[in-house]
């Protein structure tokens, strides 16, 4: 088995983690587009089941955006944690060489 060196691009990881904020904002924008599309289609929400169906659609849109943003936040946090752990491990290894 090869002992390949693992190279962590900490700057790239930081960029990716911070980029998740824009992904989250994009998801918010897509949710708003979906809401606008629903509001532009009142003919689908007429009759006795119209109001409950409208509320259900709006609830599903909001829940989808919220769930997606939570996943994006977890991914961003995982990347940030991995970068921090990598940097801490590298620092500890570096210190072990200076103590020899």
N, C-alpha and C positions, 0 to 999 in steps of 0.2 A: 504494500500500500504506500502510495506517495505521501510524503509529509509536505504538502503544499502550504505556503504561507497565506494566511488570510489577511487580506488588505482591506481595511475599513476606510472609506472616504468620508471622514467626519464632516467636512464642509458640505459634501453632497447629501449626506444624511440630514444635516440641519436644514438644507434647502428643501428637501423632500418633506420633512416634518412641518416646516412653515408653509409649504405649498398646500398642505391639507386644509388650511384656513380658506384658501381660495376655492378648493373643491367643495367645502361646506357651503360657501356663499353661492356657488354655482347651483348646488342642489336646492338651496332656498329659492333661487331664481326660477328653476324648473318647477318647483312647487307652485310658485306664483303664476307661472304660465298655465299650469293645469287648472288652478282656481279660476283664472280668467276664461279659459276654454269652457269650463262648466258654467260660469256665469253668463257666457255668451250663447248658451244653449238651453234657454228656459223651457223650450218645447218638450224636452225630455223629463221635465219635473212638474208636469201638470196632473190633475186628477187627484184622487184620494191618497195615493201613495207617493205623490210628488214631493211633498215636504220631507217625509221620512227618508226617501231615497236621496234627496239633496243633502240632508244632514249626514247620511251615511257616506256619500261620496266625499264630502268635505272632511269628514273625520278620517277617512282612509288616506286622503292626500296629506293631511297634517301628520298623521302617524307615520306614513312612509318617509316624509322629509325628516321627521324627528329620529326615526330609526336609522336612516342613512347617515345623518349627522353624528349620531352616537358611534356608529361603526367607523366613520372617518376619524373621529376624535380618538378612538381606541388605537387605530392604526398609527396616527400621528404620535400618540404617547408611547407606543411600542417602539417606534423608530427612534424617538428621542431618548428613551431609556436604554436602548441598545447602544446608541452612540455614546451616552454617558458611561455605561458600563465598559465599553471598549476603551474609552479614554482613561478611565480609572485603572483598568487592568494594565494597560500599557505603562501608565505612571508607576504602578506598583512593581512591575517587572523592571522598569528602568532603575528604580530605587534599589532593587535587589542587586543589580550589577555594581552600583556605586558602593555598596556595603561590602563587597568582596575584597 
